[in-house]
Amino acid sequence: MGKPTLSPALETAVDYQLKILSVAINYGGPVLLPYKDQLKEAILSSFEAPSWKVNGAGDHVLQSLLGSLVHYYPIDQYKCVSCHPLATSVEEWITTKSYQNDKPSLYPKWHIASDDEVSFANELLNLHFTSALENLLRICQTQYHSDMGDVKEHLKVTLLRIDSSLQGVLSCLPDFRPSCKDEIEDPGHSVFLIAGSTGSTVGSSEMREKAAEIIHTACKYLLEERSDDSILLILVIRIIDALANYGRLEYDNWISHRQAWKVESGAIIEPPMNFIVSSHSPGKKRPRWVLTDKTHMHNTWRSSHSSYYSSRMSKNIYPSDQVFLLMDDLLSLSVHSYETVRVIAGKSLLKMLKRWPLMISKCVLTLSENLRNPNSQEHIVLGSCAVLSTLTVIKHLTTDAKAFSSFLLGVLASSHHESLKSQKAINELFVKYNIHFAGVSKSVFKTTGGPDFTDLVSQIGSMSTDTTGLHWRYNLMANRVLLLLTMASRTDPNSSSKIMSETAGHFLTNLRSQLPQTRILAISALNTLLKESPYKTSSQNQHHFSGDLEVNMKSSLEGSLSQIFQEDGFFDETLNSLSHVHIITDTENASSGAHGSSFQSMADKCITSFYFNFSASWPRTPSWISVLGNETFYSNFARIFKRLVQECGMPVLLALKKSLEEFSNAKERSKQCVAAEALAGVLHSDVNGLVEVWDSWLMIQLQKIVLAPSVESIPEWAACIRYAVTGKGKFGTKVPLLRQRIIDCLVKPLPQVVATNVVAKRYTFLSAALIEISPPGMPIEEVQFHNKLLEELLDNMSHSSAQVREVIGVTLSVLCSNIRLCESFARDHSKESIGNVNWSQLLIEQASELALNLQNTYQEDHSDAQTDKSHENGVLHDEKQESIKWMETVFHFIISSLKSGRSSFLMDVIVGLLFPVISLQETSNKDLSTLAKAAFELLKWRIFTETELRKAVSVLLSSATNSNWRIRYATLTYLRTFLYRHIFILSTLEKQQIWKTMEKLLIDNQVEVREHAAAVLAGLMKGGDENLACDFRDKAFAEARSIQAMRSRRNLSSGQSIPSIHGAVLALAASVLSVPYDMPSWLPEHVTLLARFISEPLPIRSTVMKAVSEFRRTHADTWNIQKDSFTEDQLEVLADTSSSASYFA
């Protein structure tokens, strides 16, 4: 005989009716008492029905009925308050601020359960909660039913009845009675925190405690007998959540209601208004029921928090034994094989741990053991990691020594798990802990009876050195934990210095590790641990030291570090290992600090890079010099060697010397990179005895580097020089000990016969050093160096190598800007002139002279090319070649100044070089013209100050009248941008002069200049001076109409040339094209007059056709409206200029 079922139609009808009933009885209150028998029968029948859908509908009815009987809620929330002065037959939106007379009718009436309602609610609890619990216990203990299907259905309905009862009464069922450590204190006494209640009390604490014990038994039964039934397990989790997390259901209701309120508030609240006087602001209006609803939700929030923080207000209050039982159940369910069960159980467990932080320790111990156990299955590992990775657990670890130790050892000892999912979860857990690590509480160091902190560090240190028995990723994790613990121990004054010294030595040894990630972590660690600088030179001990002082100055880390780096071949192996980090390819765009990015995964970066990159970035200024290229110089590496020298003194230099010389002369660029970093750190260390070491071998080594023929590693060695001369202190203004010696070494002349790339390398090194010099605080030696180098650069501006000329231009821009900045601080010893020659005037005058000569030569070459080429079979004259080279250097100087931002101190020079830049746009030398165009593009957008603006206008007006039409054309191009950038600071006279000059260019003899002038004027009329534009437009129209009148009278003997007529037409075309898409009142007459010139010869006719065509294109979309502005005669004239006669009809 089959199982009894309901037909689909009947099932749907019953489900619908029950859901309607659940909505109808909501907020019913005492009105439902006369129908309690019918309601009990309906609920009981729905739970007995052989349909899960109908059972679920009965669940809704039971929840709604219990809530209506015992909860506090407004009973007239949606009732219209007709007595309100602002209300009409249909309630208007009101505000409580505008209604000052408090009448009782304004406030809602609240439902407070009567004795009959409470009695009815208790009756329902006995029927569907207490009896269901007894049935559940009987099933779990006796396992009476032989039919497994019937048992499952019976269990589902039983658990559903229990859950429905709890969801209905919420926190009206009293909470567990907490236990107290101090027995004198009354266990039933609760600390008053927040006043709030969901409703009248029903049931008792004993009922909740009994339910917890039965559910614990049921959970054990289900995990043993029915662990594959997710529906039953999810129902059990819901019941545990309702039992253990008192008030949490109300909080969830408040959260969901709050989210809905955010979405809907815009439609039910009056928009905000700006009231100047607050007393005149009656407040934002809203329906009365909204105010009532917010009050109800606030009471819901208060009831959810009424006893939430009681455990945190008193150290004597502990959760009851039943709460611990339920926590054990959730722990078991959070590592279930079904992901859905794990997720839901984990969320419920997290709620419990937030309320009772004392329980976190037990959870951590249990879950950490799951990670450490080699027999743990994949789902157990995944569930354990999910709970341990919550912020609630991670934050608690900082205060609980036992849980802290168990967590770290459990994670680090979990490498035996072979599942990829398990390893990914463990790795993500560690990364999250690494990111949120906030140190260790002092209580961890003072723990008695628990794990000793020193023993924990020692145990983890042994794991970090195990590279054979431990997976490399876990070795990396162990090293990271060791670093975190060592940094945390610094805050404890009683902590042993042995931990710090052993850890520093350990990470120093790891620099030569075969594991790339371990090396990178060691770099971060040493940059953090090496903080003491006992051998660093200071103003107090720079000249004299006593023997006792030297003994006392020893670093606490020196002993362990010295023992390591004095081993044979240590620095050879270290530099070789670090060179592998420098992955150099042709297409790599390396940047400082991004070391290892090509082989590091995102997780590895989180472990190795986070937390220790808060030191001052280097370089302090951006690397804008193009000649430096893409350097792979890592300042973190240089900082290691600098701090190691400062920590241990001269023995480091003695041990490093041989390795540094070998790697500096290596052919591989990666080895030269790491040698540059090591040398930079040594040169910048400023330790006692460094000057003697410089004189003995460091200076010789630097000279070898300068004279070396290799060019691939120039960017790294330039960065080394820049790092070595970088200023010290917070603001970078203190001069390093070896800066002047390094500069003196670089400024020494090269041998007579040397390759050009060596010359370029020397100037590159000098420019790198100049960048890091602080001009406001330059001593007299640096000022003399600037003057001496300036004289050398000016003498070599015509160098035969293009590479050298570029570097000279860059170096000259840095040097000259340093001189100018130094002068701005009124230094008495800073002089602009070299001998009797002013360098800025020299640059300007010679550049202007050479630009004129090159232009004249270019014109002569063109004229000679048209007549006789026989004498051009040879090379150009030496004088011309020298001029071209000199000008190329000047253009490099301009480009570098503008790109770097240093042009602010060189504006008078830049303005003086404006004419050469404009005049050499087109020459016979392609390279020179390319540089001139590059400088021109940068110069267009430079804004001049008032002083330089007058000079610039004078230069531009002069260039606009130059005899060379190409210069006039380039000047117009520059003026277009120049006027836009300076329109508000130019005087009226200057603007008039510029406009008149461009108007004259409209009748230029060269047609290209005329057309370009018209295009520039059309653009300026759009956004320039309105008065000048209006005057120009009227003048252009009058002149064009005059010419047209003479043409109509056939007065062909007027004597007007083609350029003059073309200029008038171009002026008229500029006026027409200055208002695209618009139709001002003057435009129809102007465009019609322009169209009348269609019969003129070329190039006038071409100009007319182009202008009218552009007018048609820009006005096509709105022509149906705009054509009404034209007369019939004007439309006919426009039609005659096109083959499409119907377009303007």
N, C-alpha and C positions, 0 to 999 in steps of 0.2 A: 504494500500500500504506500503510495507516494506521500511526500511531505505536503501538508495543507498550505495553500498559497491564496493570495488575493488576485483577482483579475486586474489587468493594467488599468482599466477604466475606473474600477472601484478604488484601487490604490491611489490613483491621481485625485479622485474626488475627495476621498477622506483626507489626504495630505493637504489639499487646498483648504478644506473646511477647518481643519485643525490650525493651520497657519493663520487663517482669518480670525479664528477664535483667540489665538495668542496675542494678536494685535488689538483685538477689541477689548480684552480684559486688562490690557496694560493701563496702569494708573486708575484701576477701578476702585480699589480700596474697599470700604465697607459695603459698597453696592453689591459686591460679589457674594456676601455671606448667605443670602437666601438661596443661592444656587450652588452651594458647596457640595451637596450630594451629587448633582449632575456633573459638576466639574471633576470630582474625584472619580466618578465612573468613567468619564471621557478619557481622563489621563490613564487610568488603570487599563482600560480597553486598548488604548493606543500602544501601550507597552506590551500587551499580550498578543497584539496582532502579528501574524507571520509575515511581516514586511518591514525591512529596515528603514524604508522611506517614511512609513507611518510611525515607526518608533522615533525617528528623528523629529517628526512633527509634534509628537507627544512631549518630547524633550523641550521644545519651544513653549508649549502650553504650560508645563510645570515651572519653568524658569519665570515666565511672565506672571503666573499666579502668585508664586512666592514673593517676587519683587513687589507686586501690587499690594500685598498684605502687610509687609514689614518695613519697606523702605520709606525714607523721607523724600517727598517730591511735591512740587506745586500742583494743586488740583484744579486751579483755574488759570493756568498759564496762558491759554489762547482766548480767554474771555475778554470781550471788549469792555473797557472802563468808560461807560457813557457819562459818568459824572465828572470826568476830567475836563477842565475848561477848554482844552485844545482838541478834544475828541468830538467827532460827529457821528452820524449813523454808521459810517464806515470809519473805523479807527484810523486816525492819522498818526504819523510818526511823531513821537514826543521826546523830550529830554528832561531828565530829572533836575537839571540846573534851573530850568525856567519855571519849575513848579515848586514854590517855596512853602505853600500851605500843606503840611503833611497830613493827609487824611488816610484813615485806615483802608479805604477802598483802593488806594493806589498800590498797596502791597499785596502780593499773592497769599492765598491760604495754603498752608502746608499740610500734607497728610502725615498724621502721627497715629501709629497703629493702636487700635483699641484692644481690650483684653480678649474680645471675641476673635479678632483678626490674628492675634498672637497665638491663641489657642488653636485656631484652624491651621496656622503655619506649622505649629508643633505636631499637629496630627498628620500633616502631609510629610513632615520629616520622618516621623515614626513609620509611616507607610512606605515611603520611597527611599529613605536613607538608611534608617536603622535596620529595617527588615532586609533591605538589599545587601547590607554589609553582612548580616547573618547568613544569607543565602550564599554570598561569595565565599565566606569562610568555610561553609559546609562543603561547597564544591571543591575547594582547594585541599581540604583535609581528608575527605572521604573518597573523592573522585568516583562518585556514585554512578554517573551516567556512563553507559557502555558505548553509546553512539557518539562518536566524536563530533559529528556535525551538530547534534542537539546541544552538546556541551558548549561548543563555540557560540552558538546563537544565544544560549542562556547567559553565557558570560558577557557577551556584548550588551545585551539588554540590561543585565544587572549593573555593569559598569556605567552604562549610559544613565541609569536612574540615579546612581550616586553622584555622577558628574553634574547632572541637571540640578540636583538639590543644592550642591555647593555653589554652582553658578547662579542659582536663584537667590540664596540668602547672602552671598558674598561675605562680608565681615560681620554680619549680624550674628553668626555663630562664633562664640568667644574663642580667642586665640589660645594656643598652648600656654600652660603655666611655666614660666622660665624657672630654671633652678638657680640657686644662689650659692656662691662659694662661702659666704659668711652666713652661718646658720642662724645667727641672731636676727638677721634681717628677715622680714616677712617675705616669703617667696611670692605671695599674691600681690605684694605691693608693686605698683607700676609707677614709673617716673612720669610726671605730667609734662608733656612736650607741646603737642598741638591739639587743640580742642576740635573734635570732629567725629561724626558718626554717620554710618550709612543708614541705619534704621534701628528699630527696636530689637532688643536681644531675644534670640530664640535658641533653644538647645542649651548646651553647656560645654565647658572646656573638656569635661570627661568624654563627651560625645566625639569631639575632634580627636582626642588622644586615642580613643578606642578605634576610630576609623583609621588612624595612621598605622596602628599595629596590624589591623586586618589587611590594609593595603600592602604593608610590607610583606606579609605572608603571601598575599596574592601575587606580588611581583616576583618573589622567589619561585613560586609555582609556575608562573608564565615563562620565566627565563629558562626553567628546567624542562618543562613539558611542551610549551608552545612558543618557543623563541622565534619561530618563523612567521608568526601572525602579527603583522605590523599594526593592524587596526586595534587589537586588544592592548598592545603595548602603548600605543599613542593615547588611548583612553586612560590607561594607568598613569601616564605622565601628566595628563591634564588634571587628574584627581590629585596627584602628589603636589602639583603646582598650586592648586587651590587650597590644599591643606597646609602646606609648609609656608608658602609666601603670603602671609596674612596681609590683606589690603592691596595686594598686587593687582587683583582683578579690577578694582576701582581705578587704580592708576592707569591700567591699560585702556579702560573706558574713557578716562579723561584725556589720554593722549590721542586716541582716535577722534574724539569730539573736537579736540583742539585743531587737529589737521583739517577736519571738515570746516571748522570755523574760519580758518585762514583762506580756504577756497571760496567760501560763500559770503564772507564779511563785506566784500565790496558791493554786493547787491542789496544788503540789508542795513547798511550804515550810510548816513549822509556823508558826502565827500568833505574833506577838511577845508576850512575857510581861514583866511588870513585876517584876524581881527587885530587892529592896532592897539586897542585898549582892552585889556583882559576882562574888565568888568562888563563890557558890552558883549562878551562872548557867552551866549546861552548854552554852548556845548553842541556836539553833534547829535542830531536826532536819529532815533531808531525805534522800531516797534517795541511795545512794552514787553512782549513775550521774549524778546531777545535779552532784555535786562534780566528777566526772571531766569532765563536759561543759563546765562553766565553765572548768576548767583548759585543755581543748582550745581553747576559744574565745579564752582569753587568749593562748595561743600563736599563734593565728591573727592576733590584733591585733598582736602583737609582730613577726610576720613581715611584716605589711603596712607597718610603719613602720621596718623594719631599715635601709633606705637612702633613706627618703623625704626627710629633711632634710639630706642630705649636701651639696647645693648651697648651703645657707644657712650651713653651718659654715665654708666656705672660699670666698673670693672668686675663687680661681684655678680652681674647678671650673665647667665649662660643659657644657651638654648636647651630645651628639654630633651630627654632621651629619645622621644618620638621623632624630633627633628633630625637627630643623628641617624636614626633608622631610615628616614626618607632620603637623607643625603646619600647613604650607602646605596639605596636603590637607584638614585639618579646617576651615581658614579658608574654603576653596572650598566645602566641603559645608555650612558654617554659613550660607551665603547662597544656598542652593539654592532652586529654585522651589517645592519641596514642603515644607510646614510641618513634617511629621513628620521629614523628613531634617534640616531646620534645627535642630529642637529637640534631637534625639539627638546631632548633631554638636556643637552648642553646649555640651551637658553634658560631652561627652568633652574638648572643647577647654578648658573651665574646669578640669577635673581636671589637665590638663597644665600650665596656667598657674599653678595653685596650687603645683605641685611645682617649676616652673622660672620664677620671677618675671622672670628676665632676658628671657624671650620676650614679655612683655606689651607692651613698647614697640613691637616690630615689628607685633604685632596691632593696636594702637591706630592706628599710622600707616596701615596698610592699610585698616582699617574706616572711619577718619575720611575717608580719600580717597574711599571709596564714598559717603559722605554728601555730600561736596563735589562729586562728579562729577554734572553735570546729566543725563548719559546713563544713570545707574544706574536699573535697573528697581525695581519696588516690592518684590519679594522680597529683593533685595540690601539695600535700606534696612532692611527689617524684620529681616533676619538680623543686620546690623551693629548695629542698636540693641539687639537682644536680648543680644549679647555685651558691648557697651560698658556696658550698664546693670547688669552684675554688680558686686557689692561688691569682688570681687578686683581688677577693673580700676579702679574708682573710687578705691580706696585707693592703688593704685600711682601714680595721676596726681599725687598730692601730692609725689612724690619724683623724678619724671622730667620735666625741663623740656621736652624735645622732644615727648614724648607729651602732656604737659599742653597745650602750645600747639596741637598738631595737633588734639586733641580739641575744644577750645573753638572754634577757627576752623572746624573741620568741622561742628560743630553749628550755629553761627551762620550759616554760609554754605550751609545746606541748605534755604532757603525756596523754592527753585525746584521742588521735588518737588510735583506736583499731586495725587497720590493722597491720599485722606482717611486711609487706613490708615497711610501713610508719615508724614503730619503728626502723627497721633495718637501713633505710636511715637516720633517725635523729641521731641514735647512731653513724653511720659512719661519719656523718657530724661533730659531736662533737669531735670524736676521731681525725679526721684530723685537726680540729681547735686546739685541745689540743697539737698535735705534732708540728704544725707550729706556735704556739703562740710565738711572739717575743717581748712581752712587750707592753707597752702603751706609746704613744707619750706624751710629756709634754703639748701639746696643749689640750689634753683631760682633764687634771687637771685644766686648765685655761679657760675652756669653759664658756662663759657667754650667758645666754638666753636659754641654752639647759639643758639637764639633769645633775644634780650635781653628781660628782663622789662619794661623801660620801653617798648620797641617794641611788645610784645604789648599792654600797656595802651593805648598810643596807637592801635593798630590797632582794638582793640575799642571804644575811645571814639569813633572816627570812625563805626563801625557803629551805635553807640547814638544818634548824632545824625541818622542817615539815616532820615527819616520818610516819604520819598516813594518811594525805590527799594527799601525793605525793608518786608516785611510787618510789621504792627503787633505781632504776637506775637513775632517775632524781634527787633524793636526793643526790646521789653520784656525779652527774654532777654539782649540785649546790655547793657542798662542794669543788669540784675541781676548779670551777670558782672563788669561794671566795678566795681560796688560790692563784690563779693566780693574781687576782686583788690586794690582800694584798702585794704580792711580788713586783708587779709593782709600788705600792704606795711608796715603799722604796726609789725609785729614786727621788721622789719629796720632797724637803726639807720642803715645806710648808704643807705637808700632815699631818693629825692629827695622833698622836700616839694612839689615841683611836681605830682606825681601827686595828692596829697591836695587841693591847692588847686584844680586844674583839675577834679577830680571833684566837689568841693563846689559849684563854680560851675556845673558841668553840671547837677547835680540841682536847684539853685536855679532855673535856667532852666526845667527841666522842670515846675516847679510850675504854669506857665501853658500846659502842653501841652494839646493837644486830645484826647489819648488818656486816658481815665479811669484805666486801669491804670497808665500811666506816671506820672500825678500821684500815685497812692497809693504807688507804689514810691519816688518822690522824697521823699515824706513820711517813709517808713521810713528812707531813706538819710540825710536831713538830721538826723533825730533821733539817728543814730548817728555821723555825721561831725562835727557841731558839738559838740565837747567842751570846747574852750578857752573860758575866761571872763575875758579880761584886763580888761574894764571893769566886772566885778562888784564891788560894794562889799564890803569885808571890814573886820574890826575893826582891822587894821593900817593900811589906807590909806583909811579912811572920811573923815578930816578933812583930809588934806594929801597932795599929790602934787607931785613935782618934774617938771620938763620932761623930763629924761633918763629918768625912770622911765616916763613915758607913752610915750616912743618905744620903750623896750625892752619895754613891755607889749603891744605890738601882736601880734595873732594872725597866724599864718602863713597863714591863709585870708582875712584881711581885705581884702587887695588885690584878689583875684579876685572876692570877694563884693560889695565896694563898687562895683566897676565895673558889676556887673549890676543891683543894686537901685536905682542912681541913674539908670538909663535912664528916659526919659519914659514914663509910663504903666505901669511894671512892676508896681507893687502893684495898680493897677486891674485889669490883666489877671489877675494872680495870684489876687486875692480873687474875681474873677468865675469863674475856673476852679475854684477850691476850693468855691465855692458850689454848683456842679453836683454835687458829691459828696453833698451833703445832699438826699437824695431823701425828701421829706416827704409822707406820705399820711395820711388820716384814721384808717386802721386799723393803721398801722405802729407796732410796739412797738420803738422804736429804743433802742439801748443804746450806751454809750460804748465806742469801740474797734471797733465793727462796721461801720465806714464802707464804703460801696460794696458791701454784701452783696447788694444787689438786682440788680446787673449783673455781678458777678464770678463766673466759673466756679470750680469747685474747683481746677483747675490754676492759675488766675491767683492765687487766694488763697495757694496753696503758694509761689508765686514772690514775692509781694509782702509777705506777712505773716510768714513763718517767719523765725526767727533774730534778729529785731530787736525783739521784744516782751518782752524780759526786764527792761525798766526797771520801776521801782516803779509799781504800778497806782494810778490816781487815779479817784475819790476814795478816801481811805484807809478811810473808813467807808461802809457801804451807804446808798444814797439811799432812805430810807423815807418821806420827807415826801410825802404825797399831793398837796398843793397844787402841787408842782413839775411834775407831769404827766410826759409822755414827752419827755425832752429829747434833742436830737440834737447835744449838745456833745461834740466829740472832743478829748480832752486831748492827743492826738498833734499835732493842728494847733496848739494853743496852745503846746505845747513848742517847735515850730519857731520861732515868732516870739520866744519868750523867749530861746532860744539864739542866734538871729540878732542880737538886740539885745545880748546879752552878748558876742557875738563881735566885733561891729563898732561898738558904742557908739551915740552920739547921732545920727549920720547916718541910721541906720535909722528913728528916730522922726521925724525931719524929713521923710524921704521917705514915710513911712506916714501922716502926719497927715491930709492931704487925702482920701486913699482911705478911711481909717477913718471920718472924719466922714460921708462920702457913703454908705457902706454901713450905717452905724449908723442913718441916717435913711431907708433904703430901705423900700419897702412890702413887698417880697418877704421872706418869712421866711427863705429859704435864705441871702440876703445878710446878714440880721441875724445868722444863726447864725455865719457865718464872721467877721463883724465882732466878735462876742462872743468868739470864740476868739483873734482877733488882739489885742483889748484885754486879755484875760486874760493872755496871754503877756507883753505890755508891762508891765502892772501888777505882775507877779510877777518881773520880770527883776532888780530890785534893782541897777541899774547906776548909775554915777556920773552925776550930773546929772538923775536921774529925779525928784527932789523939785522941782526948778525946772520941769521939764516938767509935773508934776502941777499946780503952781500956775498955770501959764500956760494950759493948755488941757485936760488930762486930767480935772481936777475938773469943769470946765464941761461936758465931754462926758458924764461920768457923771450929772450933774444933768439933762441933757437926756434921757438914757435913762430916768431915773426918772420924769420928768414926761411922757414920750411916752404917747399914749393907746392905743397898740397893746397887745394882750394875748396874741396868738398866740406871740410870742417870749419871753414871761416865763420859761419854763423855761431857755432858753439863757442869758439875761442873768443869771438867778439862779446858774446854773452858773459863769458868768464871775466873778461876785462871790466865789463859793465858792473857785474856783481862785486868785483874786488874793490872798485872805487865808489860803490854806493854809500851814501851818507848814512850815518848811524843815528840812533836816538828816535824818539817818537815822531819827529818831523823830518828826519833824514838830513839834518843840517850839520851834524858833527862829522868832522873830517876823519876818515880811517887812517890808521897809522902809516900804511904804505902807499897812500894815494899819490903823493907827490913823487915818490920814487918810481912808481909804475909809469906815471906820466913822463918823467925824465927819461926813463928807459925807452918809451915809445917815440919820443920826440927826437932821439938821436938819429943823425943822418944814416941812410942806408949806404952800403958799398956802392962804388961807382958803377959796376956792372951787376945788374940784378933784373930778374924777370918782372914784367909789368904787373902780374898778379900779386907779387910780393909787395909792390908799391901800393896797389889797391888795398891789400890786406892791412898794411900799416895805417893808411888813412881811415879804413873801416874801424880799426881798433881805437884810433884817436877820436872818431866821432862817437863811438860807444862810451868812451870815457867822458867826453864833453857833456853828454846827455845827463849824466848823473851828478855833475857839478852843480852846486846851488849858488847861482850868481850873487844873491844878496849878501852872502857871507864869504865871498872869495878872499883868501889871504893874498898878500902881495906876490907870493911865488906863483899862484895860479893866474893872477892878472898878467904877470910877465910872460907866463907860458902862452896865454891867449894872444898877446901881442906878437910874440915870436912866431907862433904857428900861423897867425894871420898873414904876416909878411911872406912866409913860405908858400902859403896857398895862393896868394895873389901872383906870385912869381911863376907858379906851375899851372895856371889856368889854361894854358895852351898845350897841355901835355899831349903826346902823340897817341896815347891809348884812350879809347872812348870809355872803357871801364874805369880808368883812373879819373877821367874828367867828371864822370858821374859822382864818384865818391868824394872828389874835391868839392863839387857843388853842394852835396849834402853836408859835408863837414863845415863848409863855409857858412851855411845857414845856421847851424847850431852855434858855431863860434861867435858869429856876429850878433845873434840874438842874446847870447850870454853877456857880451860886452855891453849891449844896450840896456839889458836888465840891471846889470851891475851899476851902470851910470844912473839909472832911475832911483837908486838908493843913495845917491850923492856920496859915493866913495871918492875921496880926494886923490887916491892913487890910480883911479881908472881914467884912462885917456883914450879918446877915440882915434887920434891920429897916430900914424907911424912916421916918425921923423917930422917932416914938414908937409906931409901929404895926408889929406883926409880920405880915409878908405871908402866911405860912402860916396863922396863926390867923385873919387877916382872911378868907381864902378859905373856911376851914372854917365859921366862924360865920355868914358871910353866906350861904353856900350852904345851910346847914341851915335858916336862918331863911326864906329864899326858898322852899325846898322845902316847908316847912310851910304857908306862905302860899298857894302854888300848889295844894297839896292841898285846903286849906280852900276856896279859890275854886272848884276843880273840883267839890267836893261841893255847894257853894251853887248853882253853875250847874245841876247836875242836879236839885236840889230845886226850884229856880225854874222849870226847864223843864217840870216836871210840873204847875205851878200857873199861872204867868203868864209869857208870853214877850214881852209888849209892850215891856218895857224893853230887850230884847236886839236890837232892830232896828239899833242903832248899833254902833260898834266897841267893843272892850274898853277898859277904863281904861288910861291911860298907865302907871300904876304896875305893872299886871300885865304889860303889854307889855315894860317895861323889865326886869322880873324874868325873864321868859321868855328874853329876849336874853342876859341875864347868865348864866343857867344853861346856855344853849347853848354859850357860850364855855367854861364850866367843863367841860362834857362833851367838847368838842374838846380841852381840856387833858388830860383823863384818857385819852382815846383815843390821843392822840399820845404821851403818856408810856409807856403800856403797849406800844404797837406798836414804839417805838424802843428799848425796853430801859432807858430813862432813869428808869423808875419805881423802880429800886433805890435812888435817892437821894431819892425823894419819897414813900416808903412811909407816913410819918406823915400826909402830906397826903391820900394816896389813901384811907387808912383813915378819915380824918375826913370824906371825901366819899362814904363807902360808903352812908350813909343817903339822901342825895339821889338817888344812882343807883338804889337799890331803890325809893324812894317815888314816883319820877316815871316808872315804867314805863307807866302808863296815865294820860294827861291829855287834856284837850280840845284841846291843841296837838299835831298829828300830828308835826311836825318835831322838837319837843322830846322826845316819846316815842320816836321813832326813834333819836335820839342816845343817849338813856338806855339803850335796849335794846342798842345797839352797845357802849357802855361796859360794860354788865352782862355781856355775853358774853365780853369780854376779861378782865374782873375776876374772873370765876368761876375761871379757871385760874391766877391769880396766887398764889404761895405767900408767906405772911407770915412774917417773922422772929418770934422769941419776944416781942420788945418790942411789936410791932404786933399780935401775935396776941391778946393780952389785950384790947386796945382793940376789935379786930374782934369778938370774942365778946360783949363788952358791947353793942356797937352792934346785933348780930344778935339778941340776947336781947330788947333793947328794941323792935326792929322787929317781932319775932314777937308782941308783945302790943299792937301799935298798934291804934287804934280802926278804922282803915281796913282792910277785909278784903283789898283788893287788895295792900296793903303786906305783910300777913301771908302772902298767897299767894306773892308774889315772894320773900319771905324764905325760905320753905320751898324754893323752887327753888334759891336760892343755897346754902342749907345742905346740900343733897344733894351738891354738888361740893365745898363747903368741908370737910366732914367727911372725904371720901375723900382730899383733898389734905393734910390736917393730922392724920390719925388717930393718927400715931405721935408727934406732938409736943404734942398737947393733953394737959393734965393730967386725971386721973380726975375731979376735981371739975367741970371745965369740960365734959367729955363727959356727965356726969350731968345737969348743968344744961340742956344742949342737948336731951338725950333727954326730960327732964321737960317742957320747953317744947313739944316736938313732941307728946308724949302729951296735953298739955292742948289742943292744937289739934285732936285727934281729936274733941273735944266742942264745937268751935267752933259758933257760931250759923249760920255760912255753910256750906252743904253743900259748895261747891267747895273751901273750905279743909280741911274734914274729909277729903274723899276724897284731896286732894293730900297731906295729912299721912300718910295710910295708905300711899300709893304710895312716899313718901320713906322711911318707916320700913321697908317691905318691902325696899327696896334696901339700906338700911344694915344690916339683919340678915344680908344675904348676905356682906358684907365688912367689917363694923364690929367693935366690941368684943363678943366672944362672951359675956362675963358680963352685960353690959347687955342683949344680945339675949335671953339665957336668962331673965333676970328679967322682961323685958317680956312674953315669951311665956307664962310661968307666970301672971303677973298678968292678962294678957288672957284666958286660959282660965278662970281662977277667977272673974273678973268676969262673963264670958259665961255660965258655968254657973250662977252665982247668979241672973242675970236669967232664964235659962231655967227654973230651978227655981221662981221666983216665978210665971212665966207658966204653968207646968204646974199650980200650985195655984190658978190663976185669981185671983191676988192683983193685981187690976187697979188697986187703990187704993194702989199702992206709991209713987206720986208721982214716978216717973221720967219725964223728958221724952224726946221723940223724939231730940234730939241726943245725950243720954247713952247711950241704947240703941244708936243708930247708931254712936257712938264705940266702944262695946264690940265691936260686930260688925265694924267696920273694923279694930280691933286684932287680932281673931281672923283676919280675912281677910289682914292683912299677914303674920301668922305663917305661914299656909298658903302664901301666894305667895312666901315667902322661900326656899323649897326646891323650885324647879322641877326636875322629872325625878328627884328623889331621894324615898326613902320612909323617913325616920327613924321610930323607934318611936313617937314622940308624935303623928305626923301623922294617922293614921287617926282617933284620938279627936277631934283638933281639927277636921278637915274634917267629921266627922259632926256635931259640935256646931254648926258653922257652918251646915250644911244644915238644921238644925232651926228656924232663923230664917226659913225661906222663907215662912211665913205672916204675917210682920210687914208692916205697911204700907210704902208708898214713903216715903223712898228706901232703906229697909233691905232690902226684898225685892230691889230692883235690885242692891244691893251683893252680896247672897248669890248671886244667879244669875250675876253676872259672875265672882265669885271661883270658884264651883264649875265654871263653864264653862272658865275658864282652867286650873283644876286638871286637868280631864279632858283638855284639849288637850296639856298638857305631859307627862302620864303615859300617853298613849294607846299609845305604841310599846311600852312594857314592862308594860302593864296585866295581861296574862295571868300575869305573875309577881308583880307587886306587889299584886294583889287578894287574895292569900293572907294579907296582913297584916291584912285586915278580917274582922270577924265577919259572920255572916249578917244580924244586925240592922242593923249599920252599912251594909251594902250596900243594904238595903232603904230606909234613910233617904236615901242618895245617889240611889237610883233614883227616889224621890218628887220630887226637884227637877228632873227632866227628863222630857220627853215620851217619850224613848227609854228605856223601862223596862228593856229587855234589855241595855243597855250595861254595867251593873255587875253583871249576874247571874252 
